Amino acid sequence: MTAELIYALAALASAVAAILAWVAKIRWASEYKEAKEAQIQQWKDMASTQLLAEFLASKQMWEEVSRIRNNEIEALRRENRALKEGGSNRVEPLAIVLSDQMEAMLDSLEHRLSEHQATLEQTLRALPKTPALRFRGTGTVHPAQSSSVDPTFMVEAEREKSKRE
């Protein structure tokens, strides 16, 4: 019985909410209609000379904007032509300076590369000669032991050595 009462109250509340929404919609529609009618009446009350004056003012404003835009476009075209005709005189000195700077940087990098290669060669020569190395799962490198080596992880020289044994 209490469940039926709850269902009945829920249905009644839903119906009341629907009625309230419908009333709000009707009021909004009437307000919208009144606002539109007021706007139309304002245009009707306005004399045709006022409408014409407003239209002409907006037309003049857009013509001025168009004239300014056309002047800017023409100025950019003139500047573009000037750059095309005399632009190489401005660009060549800059290109020469940039080329010199790039060559200096390239020489510096080549010198540093040769220094690093020499240092690397000295370091490699200073390393002790060890038997073939084996990579373990932890990512560390240890000397391989020839009797218990897994051949899939051996360096090529050690694989050949174990084949001979």
CYANA upper distance limits for C-alpha pairs under 8 A (distance plus 0.5 A):
  1 MET  CA      5 LEU  CA      6.82
  2 THR  CA      6 ILE  CA      6.70
  3 ALA  CA      7 TYR  CA      6.72
  4 GLU  CA      8 ALA  CA      6.64
  5 LEU  CA      9 LEU  CA      6.67
  6 ILE  CA     10 ALA  CA      6.62
  7 TYR  CA     11 ALA  CA      6.69
  8 ALA  CA     12 LEU  CA      6.66
  9 LEU  CA     13 ALA  CA      6.57
 10 ALA  CA     14 SER  CA      6.63
 11 ALA  CA     15 ALA  CA      6.73
 12 LEU  CA     16 VAL  CA      6.75
 13 ALA  CA     17 ALA  CA      6.67
 14 SER  CA     18 ALA  CA      6.73
 15 ALA  CA     19 ILE  CA      6.76
 16 VAL  CA     20 LEU  CA      6.71
 17 ALA  CA     21 ALA  CA      6.68
 18 ALA  CA     22 TRP  CA      6.68
 19 ILE  CA     23 VAL  CA      6.73
 20 LEU  CA     24 ALA  CA      6.68
 21 ALA  CA     25 LYS  CA      6.66
 22 TRP  CA     26 ILE  CA      6.82
 23 VAL  CA     27 ARG  CA      6.78
 24 ALA  CA     28 TRP  CA      6.63
 25 LYS  CA     29 ALA  CA      6.60
 26 ILE  CA     30 SER  CA      6.75
 27 ARG  CA     31 GLU  CA      6.74
 28 TRP  CA     32 TYR  CA      6.60
 29 ALA  CA     33 LYS  CA      6.61
 30 SER  CA     34 GLU  CA      6.68
 31 GLU  CA     35 ALA  CA      6.73
 32 TYR  CA     36 LYS  CA      6.74
 33 LYS  CA     37 GLU  CA      6.65
 34 GLU  CA     38 ALA  CA      6.66
 35 ALA  CA     39 GLN  CA      6.77
 36 LYS  CA     40 ILE  CA      6.72
 37 GLU  CA     41 GLN  CA      6.54
 38 ALA  CA     42 GLN  CA      6.64
 39 GLN  CA     43 TRP  CA      6.99
 40 ILE  CA     44 LYS  CA      6.72
 41 GLN  CA     45 ASP  CA      6.51
 42 GLN  CA     46 MET  CA      6.73
 46 MET  CA     50 GLN  CA      6.83
 46 MET  CA     51 LEU  CA      7.38
 47 ALA  CA     51 LEU  CA      7.02
 48 SER  CA     52 LEU  CA      6.56
 49 THR  CA     53 ALA  CA      6.49
 50 GLN  CA     54 GLU  CA      6.63
 51 LEU  CA     55 PHE  CA      6.60
 52 LEU  CA     56 LEU  CA      6.59
 53 ALA  CA     57 ALA  CA      6.61
 54 GLU  CA     58 SER  CA      6.82
 55 PHE  CA     59 LYS  CA      6.65
 56 LEU  CA     60 GLN  CA      6.58
 57 ALA  CA     61 MET  CA      6.72
 58 SER  CA     62 TRP  CA      6.81
 59 LYS  CA     63 GLU  CA      6.66
 60 GLN  CA     64 GLU  CA      6.63
 61 MET  CA     65 VAL  CA      6.83
 62 TRP  CA     66 SER  CA      6.58
 63 GLU  CA     67 ARG  CA      6.57
 64 GLU  CA     68 ILE  CA      6.69
 65 VAL  CA     69 ARG  CA      6.68
 66 SER  CA     70 ASN  CA      6.62
 67 ARG  CA     71 ASN  CA      6.69
 68 ILE  CA     72 GLU  CA      6.78
 69 ARG  CA     73 ILE  CA      6.72
 70 ASN  CA     74 GLU  CA      6.67
 71 ASN  CA     75 ALA  CA      6.65
 72 GLU  CA     76 LEU  CA      6.71
 73 ILE  CA     77 ARG  CA      6.71
 74 GLU  CA     78 ARG  CA      6.73
 75 ALA  CA     79 GLU  CA      6.70
 76 LEU  CA     80 ASN  CA      6.52
 77 ARG  CA     81 ARG  CA      6.68
 78 ARG  CA     82 ALA  CA      6.66
 79 GLU  CA     83 LEU  CA      6.66
 80 ASN  CA     84 LYS  CA      6.68
 81 ARG  CA     85 GLU  CA      6.67
 82 ALA  CA     86 GLY  CA      6.41
 82 ALA  CA     87 GLY  CA      7.60
 83 LEU  CA     87 GLY  CA      4.80
 83 LEU  CA     88 SER  CA      8.41
 84 LYS  CA     88 SER  CA      8.11
 86 GLY  CA     90 ARG  CA      7.80
 87 GLY  CA     91 VAL  CA      6.73
 88 SER  CA     92 GLU  CA      6.38
 89 ASN  CA     93 PRO  CA      8.01
 90 ARG  CA     94 LEU  CA      7.67
 91 VAL  CA     95 ALA  CA      6.58
 92 GLU  CA     96 ILE  CA      6.70
 93 PRO  CA     97 VAL  CA      6.77
 94 LEU  CA     98 LEU  CA      6.62
 95 ALA  CA     99 SER  CA      6.45
 96 ILE  CA    100 ASP  CA      6.70
 97 VAL  CA    101 GLN  CA      6.73
 98 LEU  CA    102 MET  CA      6.57
 99 SER  CA    103 GLU  CA      6.67
100 ASP  CA    104 ALA  CA      6.70
101 GLN  CA    105 MET  CA      6.69
102 MET  CA    106 LEU  CA      6.56
103 GLU  CA    107 ASP  CA      6.63
104 ALA  CA    108 SER  CA      6.68
105 MET  CA    109 LEU  CA      6.61
106 LEU  CA    110 GLU  CA      6.58
107 ASP  CA    111 HIS  CA      6.63
108 SER  CA    112 ARG  CA      6.72
109 LEU  CA    113 LEU  CA      6.51
110 GLU  CA    114 SER  CA      6.72
111 HIS  CA    115 GLU  CA      6.79
112 ARG  CA    116 HIS  CA      6.67
113 LEU  CA    117 GLN  CA      6.59
114 SER  CA    118 ALA  CA      6.63
115 GLU  CA    119 THR  CA      6.72
116 HIS  CA    120 LEU  CA      6.54
117 GLN  CA    121 GLU  CA      6.64
118 ALA  CA    122 GLN  CA      6.72
119 THR  CA    123 THR  CA      6.63
120 LEU  CA    124 LEU  CA      6.60
121 GLU  CA    125 ARG  CA      6.63
122 GLN  CA    126 ALA  CA      6.66
123 THR  CA    127 LEU  CA      6.93
130 THR  CA    143 PRO  CA      7.74
131 PRO  CA    143 PRO  CA      6.84
131 PRO  CA    144 ALA  CA      7.43
131 PRO  CA    158 GLU  CA      8.31
132 ALA  CA    143 PRO  CA      6.97
132 ALA  CA    144 ALA  CA      6.54
132 ALA  CA    154 MET  CA      7.91
132 ALA  CA    155 VAL  CA      6.60
132 ALA  CA    157 ALA  CA      7.13
132 ALA  CA    158 GLU  CA      5.84
133 LEU  CA    141 VAL  CA      7.01
133 LEU  CA    142 HIS  CA      6.45
133 LEU  CA    143 PRO  CA      5.38
133 LEU  CA    144 ALA  CA      5.81
133 LEU  CA    154 MET  CA      7.35
133 LEU  CA    155 VAL  CA      6.75
133 LEU  CA    158 GLU  CA      8.48
134 ARG  CA    141 VAL  CA      6.57
134 ARG  CA    142 HIS  CA      6.43
134 ARG  CA    143 PRO  CA      6.76
134 ARG  CA    144 ALA  CA      5.78
134 ARG  CA    153 PHE  CA      6.59
134 ARG  CA    154 MET  CA      5.76
134 ARG  CA    155 VAL  CA      7.07
135 PHE  CA    139 GLY  CA      6.97
135 PHE  CA    140 THR  CA      6.83
135 PHE  CA    141 VAL  CA      5.67
135 PHE  CA    142 HIS  CA      7.44
135 PHE  CA    153 PHE  CA      6.78
135 PHE  CA    154 MET  CA      7.96
136 ARG  CA    140 THR  CA      6.54
136 ARG  CA    141 VAL  CA      7.15
136 ARG  CA    142 HIS  CA      8.23
136 ARG  CA    153 PHE  CA      8.45
144 ALA  CA    149 VAL  CA      7.08
144 ALA  CA    154 MET  CA      8.37
145 GLN  CA    149 VAL  CA      6.45
146 SER  CA    158 GLU  CA      8.43
146 SER  CA    162 SER  CA      7.37
149 VAL  CA    154 MET  CA      7.80
150 ASP  CA    154 MET  CA      7.32
151 PRO  CA    159 ARG  CA      6.67
154 MET  CA    158 GLU  CA      6.57
154 MET  CA    159 ARG  CA      6.40
155 VAL  CA    159 ARG  CA      6.87
156 GLU  CA    160 GLU  CA      6.93
157 ALA  CA    161 LYS  CA      6.89
158 GLU  CA    162 SER  CA      6.65
159 ARG  CA    163 LYS  CA      6.77
160 GLU  CA    164 ARG  CA      6.99
161 LYS  CA    165 GLU  CA      7.15
